[in-house]
Amino acid sequence: MSELQGKTWREVPLGGAILKPGSSAEYETGSWRTYRPIHSQEKCIHCLICWSVCPEFAIQVENGKIKGIDYRYCKGCGLCAEHCPPKVKAITMVLETEAKKSEG
């Protein structure tokens, strides 16, 4: 459990410091995203550029290939889509509300 859970804003360290090593996995940031990257396995050439530019390491790789996106950590910044090669465009950004509608 996070050391910050249950604390008020006055009790949280300035700058939102991570207080113990290796705890960043506890801070899921995907809930406030406006846009969601949608990855197309059919178009993807597995160049891993998206993985290298993702600031949250939300791009999941297995055996040298893009497996998917971990939306618990994806902030929707769009860097993955922006850096996907123009002739490939295997990642597109859609509004989160639209993505949720198409899920179910």
Buried (B, 14 or more C-beta within 10 A) or exposed (E): EEEBEEEEEEEEEEEEEBEEEEEEEEEEBBEEBEBBBBBEEEEBEBBBBBBEBBEBBBBEBEEEEBEEBBBEBBBBBBBBBEBBEEEBEBBBBBEBEEBEEEEE
